[in-house]
Amino acid sequence: MEEKKIGIIKEELKAAEDTMLPSFVAEYGKDERAGVRKLVEQAKARLEKLAAERERTEQLKKYEKEYAVYGHICGIDEVGRGPLAGPVVAGAVILPKDCDILYINDSKKLTAAKREELYDIIMEKAVAVGLGIVGPQRIDEINILQATYEAMREAISKLSVTPDILLNDAVTIPGVSVRQVPIIKGDAKSISIGAASIVAKVTRDRMMVEYHKIMPEYGFASNKGYGSAEHIEALKKYGPTPIHRRSFIGNFI
């Protein structure tokens, strides 16, 4: 019977949201059963990790606080500059001043599942989100750097709210009248840029998964168009597809 009760408490801890953890600890903290004590310790560990994440997130708002005088602060980032196939995608995200989203980071530092989870939260809570997508033919025409700038300008233009300042991941975008602040490795230093990197990454990854359904030989669902051994072997065997960047694949075909 005692094991059954501890099992119920264990399930309760699994289901407990972060805000419920203090009350969980208070309720069971004085229980002398070894199994319950272990569960309470697990709850305390989760609370400590949550506190550390909240502190990290506050540090991630450094630039947002520095430029708080500006009404709408927009983070800008891109994904897909290096792949042999597929588009380059830019994200532009304006978060609310009191943004409470945890776990935002450089999209490359997050698991695919975490990116998907955060994508939904960002899309729900953001003041505005814009996306810019530039395909392989345009990349070949104007080069990847100019295509990246074009995608970023498109993302800004798609925002439903006009930004007052842009926080960019490393670059200064030509042809934009809004004030810009380039931040080296900004996707890991600014919550706005981090959010933009997640939105752009998830959007592009989903596109590559759809391409995989049409052209499964190239493994786009797993390599996302980057030059993996599997991808290069398929490129040599089957030749380029309409989504390959001709200016990128000269050494392989």
N, C-alpha and C positions, 0 to 999 in steps of 0.2 A: 504493500500500500504506500509506504514511504517513497519507494522508487517511482511509483506512478505520480505522486504529488510533485516530486522533483522534475519528472518529465514534463509535467504541465507548466511548471515555472520556467523550464528551459525553453519551451515553445513560446511562452510569454515574452521572454527576453529576445528571442529571434524576431518576434513580430513588433517589438517595441520600437517606436520611432525615436529619433535622437532626443526630442523634447520630453519624452516619457522616461528617460533613463534616470534622472534624479529621483523621481518618485519610486521607481523600481528599487533603487539602492536603499531609499528610506524605508520601504516596506519590508524588504528582506534582509537588510543589513545586520540585524541582530539575531538572525536565525543561526543556530549552532550546528546545523547539519552540514557535513563536509561538502556534499553535493551542491547545496544552496550557496555556501560560502564561495565555492568556485564560480558559480554563476554571477554572484555579486561582484567578484573580482573582475570578471569579464566585462560586466557593465561599467565598472569604474575605468577599465582600460579603454573602453569605447568613448567614455566621457573625456578622458585625457587626450585621445586622438582627435576628438571633435574640437576640443579647446585649442589644440595645436593647429588644426586646419583653419579655425576662425582667425587665429593670429596671423597665419600665413596669408589668408585672404585679405586681411586688413593691410598687410605690407604690400600686397598686389595692387592696392588702391593708391599707392604713393603718387603717381602722376595724375590720377583723377582728382586727388586732393590738392595737388600743386596747382592745377588749372581749374579749380572748382568755380572760379569767377565766371567761367564760360558756361552758358546754359546747357547746351547739348554737346557732350564730349563723345566723339566717335572713334572707335578702334578700327584699324584697317590691317588686314593680313591676307596673304595668298597661299595657295598650295598648288603644286603641280608644275614647278619650273623645270624639274629635272627629268621627268619621265620621257620615254620614247614615243608614247602614245597618249591620246586623250587631251582634254582642254587644260588650260590654266584657269583656276577659279579664285576669285577674290571675295572676301566677306567684309562688310561694313556693319558694325553693331554699335548702337547707342543704348547703353544700360541706364536704368534709373539711378538717381543720385544715391538712393538708399539701398542699392543692390545687395541682396542677401544670399546670392548664389554661391555655394561652396564648391570646392574642388576644380574650379576653372584653372587651366594651366595651358602651356604650350601643347597643342593637340598631339604632337609626337610623343609626349610623355604620358599620355593617357591610353588606356586600353580601348579597343573598338567599342566595347559594351559601354564603357564610361562616357565616351564621346557621344554615343547615341542618346544616352540618358541626359547628358548635359545639353545636347542640341535641343531636345524637346523643352527643357526648362528655359533655355535662353530664348527660344522662339515664343514662349508663353509670356515671359517677364520683360523682355526687352522693350524699350520705347520704340525702336525701329530697327529693322534689319534689311540690308540690301545685298544683293549678289551680282557679281559680274563674271561672265563666262566667255572666254575667247578660245575658239577651236583651233585644231592643228593647222588648217590651211592658212588661217590668219597668222599664226605663230611663224609659219614658214615664210610668209610674205613680209612681215615687219620685224622679225626676230623675237626671241622670248622675253627680253627685257621690255621692249616696247609693248608687247602683248600683255605683259604683267601690268604695266601702267594703264593700259586700255581697260583691262578687267577691273582695276581699282577705281578708275573714273566711272565706269558703268555701275559698280556697286554703290558708289556714293550717290549717283543719279537716281538709283532705285529706292533710296531711303524715303520714307513717307514724311520725315521730319528733316529740316535743313540743319546740318551740324554747324556748330560755332567754332569748333576746333577739331583737328584730326590728330590722333596718336597713331603713327605708322610704325610697322615693324621694319626698321632700318632705313627705309627709302624716303626720298622726297618725290612726290608725284608731279610731273610736269603738267601744266595746263589746268591747275586747280587753284581757285581764288581763295579758298578757305585756308586759314593759318594751319600749318603743319608742324608737328614735332616728331622727327624721326628718332626712334629709340632702338638701339642695338639689342638684339634678342628680346624685343619688346613683348613677344607672345608669352614669355615667362616672367615679365616684369610689370605688365599692365593688365588689369582684369578685362578692360575693354578690348585690347588687342588679342588677349587669350580667347575671349568669347568669339571674336571674328575668325580666329584660326580654327576653332572647333566647327563653326558653321560652314566655313569653306571646305574643311577636310571631309566632313560628313557628306556634304553635297557632292563633292567630287567622287568620293568612294562609292556612293550610291550609283552615280552615273557609270562608273567603271564596272560595277556588278551587272548593270543592265547590258552594257556592251558585251560582257562575258556570255550572257545568255544567247547572244547572236553569233559571237565568234569565240566559242569555248577553247579553241586550240591554243590560244595565246595566254591563257591563265589570268585574264584581267581581274577576275574576282579576288585573286590572292596577291598578284604583284602590282595591281592598280596602274599598270602601264609602265612601271619602272623596268629597268634592264636586268631582270633576273635571268639566270641561266636558262630556265624553262622558256621564258619569253624570247630570248635571243635565238634559241634553237628553233622555236616555232617560226620566228621571223625568217630565218634562213631556209626553212623547209617550205613554208607556205607563201612567203613574200609579204609585203606590207598590206595593211588594210586601209580603208578610207580614214581611219582615225589616227594613223601613224603620222608622226612629224618627219617629213622627208628630209628636213635639214638636220635631224638628229640621228638618222639611221644609216648614213652613208658608209660607216665602217662595218656594217653587219650584212649588207646585201650587195 
